[in-house]
């Protein structure tokens, strides 16, 4: 019995440690600088940027990040076509997070997408212009995300699709 209790305690600590490491949003960086750097890299590499706006406080934000990371084909498509960044938004402006004015500047740059809820996905072209804002709720299915809808979103807003539509 003692071994079982000890084993459960070790598993609980391991899961707690895993949960600590599972954060996908870096709360300490300036979100506006993060966007500018991603656009610069995207321009150099012929990609677009997808900014997933949300926070570590948002279970759907974490679910979406894990969903994309956990599907090798989807992840490869995203890596080949986008700079995919997680832009932290802290609606309470708690201490330890990037400066509130920097967050407000980033929100203006992204077209104030918070009206769509969290996470919200903002696609920027290689010049940093917003080309699409996606309510991620439209990509959900049950308690997760629908792979076909998510892949279709990325395909429709890839550089090839958008640039091809301009011709």
N, CA and C of each residue as an Amber inpcrd file, in Angstrom:
protein
   501
   0.8280000  -1.1910000   0.0000000   0.0000000   0.0000000   0.0000000
   0.8700000   1.2510000   0.0000000   1.9540000   1.2360000   0.8190000
   2.8490000   2.3950000   0.8770000   3.5100000   2.6350000  -0.4700000
   3.8760000   1.5350000  -1.1510000   4.5040000   1.6600000  -2.4700000
   3.5360000   2.2820000  -3.4680000   2.2660000   1.8960000  -3.3710000
   1.2630000   2.4370000  -4.2820000   1.0810000   3.9340000  -4.0320000
   0.9990000   4.3210000  -2.7810000   0.8360000   5.7330000  -2.4400000
   2.0660000   6.5190000  -2.8840000   3.2420000   5.9660000  -2.6460000
   4.4790000   6.6240000  -3.0750000   4.5080000   6.7630000  -4.5950000
   4.1100000   5.7090000  -5.2920000   4.0680000   5.7430000  -6.7550000
   3.1130000   6.8010000  -7.2690000   1.9370000   6.8960000  -6.6700000
   0.9600000   7.9140000  -7.0670000   1.4830000   9.3210000  -6.7890000
   2.1640000   9.4830000  -5.6630000   2.7300000  10.7900000  -5.3260000
   3.7940000  11.1960000  -6.3470000   4.6350000  10.2590000  -6.7480000
   5.6730000  10.5460000  -7.7480000   5.0260000  10.9050000  -9.0820000
   3.9900000  10.1650000  -9.4690000   3.3100000  10.4740000 -10.7300000
   2.6600000  11.8480000 -10.6720000   2.0640000  12.1970000  -9.5520000
   1.4280000  13.5090000  -9.4110000   2.4580000  14.6250000  -9.5380000
   3.6230000  14.4300000  -8.9260000   4.6840000  15.4480000  -9.0300000
   5.1850000  15.5450000 -10.4570000   5.3230000  14.4110000 -11.1220000
   5.7970000  14.4210000 -12.5130000   4.7970000  15.1330000 -13.4130000
   3.5170000  14.8540000 -13.2180000   2.4950000  15.5270000 -14.0110000
   2.4760000  17.0220000 -13.7240000   2.6680000  17.3920000 -12.4780000
   2.7370000  18.8100000 -12.1170000   3.9110000  19.4910000 -12.7850000
   5.0510000  18.8200000 -12.8040000   6.2320000  19.3770000 -13.4620000
   6.0050000  19.4870000 -14.9610000   5.3380000  18.4790000 -15.5480000
   5.0340000  18.5210000 -16.9710000   4.1230000  19.7040000 -17.2760000
   3.1170000  19.9150000 -16.4350000   2.1900000  21.0360000 -16.6230000
   2.9100000  22.3680000 -16.5870000   3.9240000  22.4820000 -15.7320000
   4.7100000  23.7140000 -15.6530000   5.4480000  23.9550000 -16.9640000
   5.9850000  22.9030000 -17.5700000   6.7640000  23.0210000 -18.8010000
   5.8740000  23.1580000 -20.0320000   4.5840000  22.8770000 -19.8960000
   3.6830000  22.8480000 -21.0310000   3.2640000  24.2320000 -21.5130000
   3.7220000  25.2750000 -20.8760000   3.3590000  26.6210000 -21.3030000
   3.8660000  26.8700000 -22.7210000   3.0130000  27.4500000 -23.5460000
   3.4190000  27.7380000 -24.9190000   3.6130000  29.2320000 -25.1640000
   3.1260000  30.0540000 -24.2720000   3.2580000  31.5010000 -24.4180000
   4.3610000  32.0020000 -23.5000000   5.2820000  32.7710000 -24.0760000
   6.3330000  33.3880000 -23.2720000   5.7880000  34.7300000 -22.7960000
   5.4860000  34.7930000 -21.5150000   4.8460000  35.9740000 -20.9410000
   5.8060000  37.1280000 -20.7110000   7.1020000  36.8870000 -20.8860000
   8.0830000  37.9250000 -20.5750000   8.5240000  38.7390000 -21.7850000
   8.1770000  38.2990000 -22.9920000   8.6730000  39.0130000 -24.1640000
   7.6840000  40.0640000 -24.6440000   8.2010000  41.0690000 -25.2900000
   7.4060000  42.1480000 -25.8600000   6.6730000  41.5860000 -27.0780000
   5.3530000  41.5210000 -27.0540000   4.6270000  40.9060000 -28.1620000
   4.7800000  41.6580000 -29.4750000   4.9410000  42.9750000 -29.4230000
   5.1140000  43.7270000 -30.6530000   6.4570000  43.3930000 -31.2970000
   7.5060000  43.3050000 -30.4940000   8.8240000  42.9270000 -31.0070000
   8.7660000  41.5060000 -31.5760000   8.0600000  40.6180000 -30.8920000
   7.9040000  39.2350000 -31.3590000   7.2950000  39.2040000 -32.7560000
   6.2760000  40.0150000 -32.9790000   5.6060000  40.0580000 -34.2840000
   6.5470000  40.6130000 -35.3500000   7.2190000  41.7160000 -35.0370000
   8.1490000  42.3340000 -35.9960000   9.2480000  41.3380000 -36.3960000
   9.7940000  40.6250000 -35.4230000  10.8460000  39.6470000 -35.7170000
  10.3190000  38.5010000 -36.5670000   9.1090000  38.0350000 -36.2830000
   8.5150000  36.9480000 -37.0690000   8.2670000  37.3850000 -38.5130000
   7.8050000  38.6280000 -38.7050000   7.5730000  39.1490000 -40.0510000
   8.8970000  39.2310000 -40.8160000   9.9510000  39.6910000 -40.1540000
  11.2640000  39.7640000 -40.8010000  11.7450000  38.3980000 -41.2480000
  11.5850000  37.4100000 -40.4070000  12.0010000  36.0440000 -40.7450000
  11.1160000  35.4810000 -41.8580000   9.8200000  35.7430000 -41.7940000
   8.8980000  35.2670000 -42.8260000   9.2530000  35.8640000 -44.1830000
   9.5650000  37.1430000 -44.1970000   9.9220000  37.8080000 -45.4610000
  11.1710000  37.1670000 -46.0630000  12.1520000  36.9270000 -45.2160000
  13.4090000  36.3170000 -45.6600000  13.1750000  34.9120000 -46.2120000
  12.2510000  34.1710000 -45.6160000  12.0210000  32.7730000 -45.9750000
  10.8560000  32.5540000 -46.9400000  10.2040000  33.6320000 -47.3880000
   9.0800000  33.4940000 -48.3130000   7.8400000  32.8900000 -47.6730000
   7.6220000  33.1990000 -46.4070000   6.4900000  32.6560000 -45.6590000
   5.5570000  33.7670000 -45.2050000   4.4680000  33.3870000 -44.6000000
   3.5720000  34.2870000 -43.8960000   3.7510000  34.0260000 -42.3990000
   3.1040000  34.8480000 -41.6010000   3.1090000  34.6740000 -40.1500000
   1.6990000  34.3020000 -39.7150000   1.6090000  33.3290000 -38.8180000
   0.3530000  33.0830000 -38.1150000   0.6420000  33.3740000 -36.6540000
  -0.0550000  34.3830000 -36.1420000   0.0710000  34.7440000 -34.7330000
  -1.1390000  34.1670000 -34.0070000  -0.8670000  33.2420000 -33.0960000
  -1.9300000  32.6870000 -32.2550000  -1.9630000  33.5330000 -30.9950000
  -2.9890000  34.3600000 -30.8820000  -3.1170000  35.2560000 -29.7440000
  -3.9230000  34.5750000 -28.6450000  -3.3550000  34.5620000 -27.4590000
  -4.0130000  33.9410000 -26.3170000  -3.0790000  33.9530000 -25.1340000
  -3.1420000  32.9350000 -24.3190000  -2.2740000  32.8870000 -23.1530000
  -2.2740000  31.5180000 -22.5030000  -1.3420000  31.3470000 -21.5990000
  -1.2300000  30.0870000 -20.8630000  -2.4330000  29.8560000 -19.9540000
  -3.2250000  30.8750000 -19.7150000  -4.4230000  30.7970000 -18.8900000
  -5.6180000  30.2190000 -19.6640000  -5.4590000  30.0430000 -20.9730000
  -6.5600000  29.6550000 -21.8660000  -6.4090000  28.2000000 -22.3010000
  -7.3080000  27.3180000 -21.8300000  -7.1710000  25.8990000 -22.1650000
  -7.3200000  25.6450000 -23.6620000  -8.1450000  26.4090000 -24.3580000
  -8.3040000  26.2140000 -25.7970000  -7.0630000  26.6660000 -26.5540000
  -6.3600000  27.6570000 -26.0090000  -5.0940000  28.1090000 -26.6260000
  -4.0440000  27.0020000 -26.5410000  -3.9480000  26.3940000 -25.3770000
  -2.9970000  25.3020000 -25.1760000  -3.4040000  24.1150000 -26.0380000
  -4.6880000  23.8260000 -26.1070000  -5.1730000  22.7140000 -26.9440000
  -4.7920000  22.9140000 -28.4020000  -4.9710000  24.1500000 -28.9090000
  -4.6600000  24.3790000 -30.3120000  -3.1590000  24.1980000 -30.5610000
  -2.3390000  24.7520000 -29.6850000  -0.8890000  24.6130000 -29.8430000
  -0.4900000  23.1420000 -29.8240000  -1.0200000  22.3810000 -28.9030000
  -0.7040000  20.9450000 -28.8130000  -1.2560000  20.1910000 -30.0210000
  -2.4080000  20.6080000 -30.5100000  -3.0170000  19.9650000 -31.6740000
  -2.0940000  20.0900000 -32.8810000  -1.6100000  21.2930000 -33.1330000
  -0.7210000  21.5190000 -34.2760000   0.6050000  20.7790000 -34.0760000
   1.1680000  20.8760000 -32.8890000   2.4460000  20.2050000 -32.5920000
   2.3240000  18.6850000 -32.6810000   1.1710000  18.1530000 -32.3250000
   1.0080000  16.7100000 -32.2320000   0.6890000  15.9970000 -33.5300000
   0.4770000  16.7400000 -34.6000000   0.1470000  16.1360000 -35.8920000
   1.3190000  16.3960000 -36.8390000   2.1490000  15.3890000 -37.1130000
   3.3640000  15.6030000 -37.9170000   3.1120000  16.2200000 -39.2930000
   2.0720000  15.7790000 -39.9850000   1.7910000  16.3180000 -41.3200000
   1.3600000  17.7860000 -41.2390000   0.4980000  18.0730000 -40.3040000
   0.0340000  19.4430000 -40.0960000   1.2040000  20.3370000 -39.6820000
   2.0050000  19.8580000 -38.7530000   3.1610000  20.6250000 -38.2740000
   4.1200000  20.9350000 -39.4110000   4.3610000  19.9440000 -40.2800000
   5.2670000  20.1620000 -41.4120000   4.7070000  21.2220000 -42.3520000
   3.4100000  21.1440000 -42.6210000   2.7940000  22.1330000 -43.5010000
   2.9320000  23.5360000 -42.9140000   2.6740000  23.6570000 -41.6300000
   2.7950000  24.9490000 -40.9540000   4.2460000  25.4240000 -41.0080000
   5.1820000  24.5710000 -40.6760000   6.5990000  24.9460000 -40.6920000
   7.0690000  25.3640000 -42.0770000   6.5570000  24.7100000 -43.1180000
   6.9650000  25.0140000 -44.4910000   6.4040000  26.3400000 -44.9990000
   5.2970000  26.7930000 -44.4290000   4.5920000  27.9570000 -44.9780000
   4.4880000  29.1660000 -44.0640000   4.7380000  28.9650000 -42.7620000
   4.4720000  30.0420000 -41.8140000   5.5500000  30.1500000 -40.7460000
   5.6750000  31.3420000 -40.2200000   6.3060000  31.5510000 -38.9220000
   5.1150000  31.5270000 -37.9700000   5.0260000  30.4920000 -37.1720000
   3.8870000  30.3090000 -36.2780000   4.3090000  30.7390000 -34.8840000
   3.7090000  31.8280000 -34.4010000   4.1050000  32.3720000 -33.1040000
   2.9110000  32.3980000 -32.1550000   3.2250000  32.3350000 -30.8820000
   2.2140000  32.4150000 -29.8320000   2.3840000  33.7640000 -29.1450000
   1.4550000  34.6660000 -29.4070000   1.5230000  36.0200000 -28.8790000
   0.7110000  36.0770000 -27.5910000   1.4080000  36.3380000 -26.5040000
   0.7580000  36.3570000 -25.1980000  -0.1320000  37.5870000 -25.0440000
  -1.3460000  37.3260000 -24.5920000  -2.2630000  38.4030000 -24.2410000
  -2.7120000  38.1450000 -22.8200000  -2.5080000  39.1140000 -21.9870000
  -2.9020000  38.9880000 -20.5960000  -3.9410000  40.0600000 -20.3060000
  -5.2160000  39.6940000 -20.3050000  -6.2640000  40.7020000 -20.1300000
  -6.2260000  41.4110000 -18.7780000  -5.5710000  40.8120000 -17.7980000
  -5.5060000  41.4390000 -16.4730000  -4.2520000  42.2760000 -16.2930000
  -3.3040000  42.1760000 -17.1980000  -2.0700000  42.9500000 -17.0940000
  -1.2910000  42.6470000 -15.8370000  -1.2510000  41.3700000 -15.4650000
  -0.5860000  40.9770000 -14.2270000   0.9160000  41.2240000 -14.2870000
   1.4840000  41.4260000 -13.1260000   2.9160000  41.6480000 -12.9960000
   3.6840000  40.4580000 -13.5620000   4.8610000  40.7190000 -14.1350000
   5.6870000  39.6600000 -14.6850000   5.4420000  39.4470000 -16.1670000
   4.4430000  40.1150000 -16.7160000   4.1530000  40.0140000 -18.1330000
   4.7080000  41.2350000 -18.8470000   4.8050000  41.1110000 -20.1640000
   5.3220000  42.2080000 -20.9670000   4.5100000  43.4800000 -20.6900000
   5.1310000  44.5940000 -20.8980000   4.5330000  45.9070000 -20.6770000
   3.1640000  46.0030000 -21.3570000   2.1810000  46.5570000 -20.6450000
   0.8150000  46.6680000 -21.1620000   0.7640000  47.5110000 -22.4400000
   1.5660000  48.5660000 -22.5370000   1.5550000  49.4020000 -23.7380000
   2.0890000  48.6290000 -24.9430000   3.0510000  47.7280000 -24.7210000
   3.5670000  46.8980000 -25.8140000   2.4860000  45.9380000 -26.2960000
   1.7230000  45.4040000 -25.3710000   0.6290000  44.4990000 -25.7370000
  -0.4310000  45.2590000 -26.5280000  -0.7600000  46.4650000 -26.0770000
  -1.7500000  47.2650000 -26.7950000  -1.2690000  47.6030000 -28.2060000
   0.0240000  47.8880000 -28.3470000   0.5950000  48.1670000 -29.6690000
   0.4930000  46.9320000 -30.5600000   0.7830000  45.7570000 -29.9940000
   0.6770000  44.5150000 -30.7530000  -0.7720000  44.2680000 -31.1820000
  -1.7110000  44.5320000 -30.2810000  -3.1250000  44.3420000 -30.6210000
  -3.5360000  45.2570000 -31.7720000  -3.0830000  46.5040000 -31.7450000
  -3.3820000  47.4270000 -32.8550000  -2.7740000  46.8980000 -34.1510000
  -1.5400000  46.4080000 -34.0830000  -0.8520000  45.8720000 -35.2710000
  -1.6540000  44.7070000 -35.8600000  -2.2810000  43.9140000 -34.9930000
  -3.0360000  42.7380000 -35.4350000  -4.5020000  43.0390000 -35.7330000
  -4.8980000  44.2990000 -35.6530000  -6.2780000  44.6680000 -35.9680000
  -7.2540000  44.4310000 -34.8340000  -6.7620000  44.4850000 -33.5910000
  -7.5920000  44.2870000 -32.3980000  -8.4870000  43.0460000 -32.5030000
  -7.8600000  41.8750000 -32.6280000  -8.6200000  40.6430000 -32.8630000
  -9.2740000  40.0230000 -31.6380000  -9.1290000  40.6190000 -30.4640000
  -9.6410000  39.9840000 -29.2480000 -11.1570000  39.8250000 -29.2600000
 -11.8330000  40.5300000 -30.1380000 -13.2870000  40.4060000 -30.2270000
 -13.7240000  39.0070000 -30.6500000 -12.7920000  38.2150000 -31.2030000
 -13.0990000  36.8610000 -31.6530000 -12.9530000  35.8210000 -30.5500000
 -12.4440000  36.1850000 -29.3920000 -12.2050000  35.2150000 -28.3250000
 -10.8130000  34.6210000 -28.4490000 -10.5680000  33.5530000 -27.7090000
  -9.2230000  32.9670000 -27.6430000  -9.2610000  31.4690000 -27.8560000
  -8.2770000  30.9360000 -28.5370000  -7.2660000  31.6930000 -29.2480000
  -7.8650000  32.2920000 -30.5130000  -7.2530000  33.3430000 -30.9810000
  -7.5980000  33.9150000 -32.2700000  -6.3260000  33.8270000 -33.1120000
  -6.4880000  33.4900000 -34.3740000  -5.3610000  33.3180000 -35.2800000
  -5.3500000  34.4750000 -36.2670000  -4.2190000  35.1590000 -36.3520000
  -4.0910000  36.2920000 -37.2640000  -2.9940000  35.9630000 -38.2700000
  -3.3400000  36.0310000 -39.5540000  -2.3900000  35.7580000 -40.6210000
  -1.8690000  37.0900000 -41.1370000  -0.5450000  37.2010000 -41.1640000
   0.1100000  38.3930000 -41.7110000   0.9410000  37.9800000 -42.9210000
   0.9440000  38.8180000 -43.9440000   1.7850000  38.5070000 -45.0940000
   3.2410000  38.8450000 -44.7710000   4.1060000  38.6820000 -45.7400000
   5.5390000  38.8830000 -45.4920000   5.9220000  40.3470000 -45.3010000
   4.9520000  41.2470000 -45.4790000   5.1910000  42.6670000 -45.2120000
   4.6120000  43.0780000 -43.8550000   3.9330000  42.1520000 -43.2110000
   3.3470000  42.4370000 -41.9030000   1.9130000  42.9230000 -41.9560000
   1.2990000  42.8790000 -43.1240000  -0.0910000  43.3070000 -43.2820000
  -1.0150000  42.1570000 -42.8920000  -2.0460000  42.4620000 -42.1000000
  -3.0350000  41.4520000 -41.7280000  -3.8390000  41.0910000 -42.9760000
  -3.8390000  39.7920000 -43.3050000  -4.6200000  39.3350000 -44.4540000
  -5.8530000  38.5410000 -44.0290000  -5.8570000  38.0590000 -42.7810000
  -7.0190000  37.2990000 -42.3090000  -6.9680000  37.1560000 -40.7950000
  -8.1430000  37.1890000 -40.1810000  -8.2870000  36.9030000 -38.7540000
  -9.2760000  35.7660000 -38.6250000  -8.8610000  34.7210000 -37.9110000
  -9.6740000  33.5090000 -37.8060000 -10.1610000  33.2730000 -36.3870000
 -11.4540000  33.1880000 -36.2310000 -12.0640000  32.7650000 -34.9780000
 -11.8090000  31.2640000 -34.8650000 -11.0010000  30.8510000 -33.9120000
 -10.6350000  29.4320000 -33.8110000 -11.8140000  28.5490000 -33.4180000
 -12.8600000  29.1410000 -32.8780000 -14.0480000  28.3620000 -32.5410000
 -14.6320000  27.6730000 -33.7660000 -14.4280000  28.2440000 -34.9390000
 -14.9290000  27.6590000 -36.1760000 -14.1200000  26.4340000 -36.5980000
 -12.9960000  26.2040000 -35.9320000 -12.1350000  25.0600000 -36.2450000
 -12.3120000  23.9270000 -35.2300000 -13.1760000  24.1320000 -34.2530000
 -13.3650000  23.1550000 -33.1810000 -14.2940000  22.0260000 -33.5950000
 -14.1430000  20.9360000 -32.8510000 -15.0340000  19.7980000 -32.9670000
 -15.0640000  19.1240000 -31.6050000 -16.2010000  19.1540000 -30.9530000
 -16.3080000  18.5650000 -29.6180000 -15.3850000  19.2740000 -28.6440000
 -14.5570000  18.5070000 -27.9730000 -13.6200000  19.0580000 -26.9870000
 -12.2230000  19.2680000 -27.5810000 -12.1410000  19.3780000 -28.8940000
 -10.8460000  19.5730000 -29.5480000 -11.0190000  20.3020000 -30.8590000
 -10.0800000  20.0670000 -31.7480000 -10.0940000  20.7210000 -33.0530000
 -10.2700000  19.6910000 -34.1570000 -10.8910000  20.1040000 -35.2420000
 -11.1430000  19.2510000 -36.3950000  -9.9470000  19.3690000 -37.3420000
  -9.2760000  18.2630000 -37.5790000  -8.0580000  18.2720000 -38.3850000
  -8.2960000  18.8290000 -39.7920000  -9.3870000  18.4080000 -40.4390000
  -9.6650000  18.8770000 -41.7950000  -9.8950000  20.3900000 -41.8270000
 -10.6200000  20.9070000 -40.8580000 -10.8730000  22.3510000 -40.8050000
  -9.5750000  23.1240000 -40.5580000  -8.7500000  22.6190000 -39.6440000
  -7.4930000  23.3000000 -39.3280000  -6.5630000  23.2830000 -40.5360000
  -6.4410000  22.1170000 -41.1820000  -5.5740000  22.0350000 -42.3620000
  -6.0940000  22.9390000 -43.4670000  -7.3890000  22.9640000 -43.6550000
  -7.9730000  23.8310000 -44.6920000  -7.6900000  25.3050000 -44.3890000
  -7.7870000  25.6990000 -43.1320000  -7.4520000  27.0690000 -42.7510000
  -6.0210000  27.4010000 -43.1800000  -5.0740000  26.5560000 -42.8010000
  -3.6830000  26.8270000 -43.1500000  -3.4640000  26.8150000 -44.6650000
  -4.1040000  25.8960000 -45.3640000  -3.9480000  25.8420000 -46.8270000
  -4.5170000  27.0840000 -47.5020000  -5.6890000  27.5380000 -47.0440000
  -6.3350000  28.6970000 -47.6750000  -5.5890000  30.0090000 -47.4250000
  -4.8040000  30.0590000 -46.3470000  -4.1100000  31.2930000 -46.0040000
  -2.5940000  31.1700000 -46.1460000  -2.1590000  30.1670000 -46.8850000
  -0.7260000  30.0090000 -47.1610000  -0.2970000  31.0700000 -48.1740000
   0.9890000  31.3630000 -48.2510000   1.4710000  32.3400000 -49.2350000
   1.0660000  31.9670000 -50.6640000   1.1750000  30.6780000 -51.0180000
   0.8330000  30.2600000 -52.3760000  -0.6330000  30.5190000 -52.6880000
  -1.5190000  30.2150000 -51.7400000  -2.9520000  30.4200000 -51.9640000
  -3.2980000  31.9010000 -52.0800000  -2.7670000  32.7140000 -51.1690000
  -3.0870000  34.1470000 -51.1760000  -2.4580000  34.8380000 -52.3850000
  -1.2140000  34.5360000 -52.6490000  -0.5350000  35.1670000 -53.7810000
  -1.1640000  34.6920000 -55.0940000  -1.5750000  33.4220000 -55.1680000
  -2.2270000  32.9000000 -56.3630000  -3.5600000  33.5620000 -56.6090000
  -4.2650000  33.9090000 -55.5420000  -5.5710000  34.5670000 -55.6630000
  -5.4270000  35.9900000 -56.1890000  -4.2540000  36.5940000 -56.0160000
  -4.0310000  37.9700000 -56.4700000  -3.7880000  38.0410000 -57.9700000
  -3.4490000  36.9100000 -58.5720000  -3.0930000  36.9020000 -60.0200000
  -4.2980000  36.8610000 -60.8870000
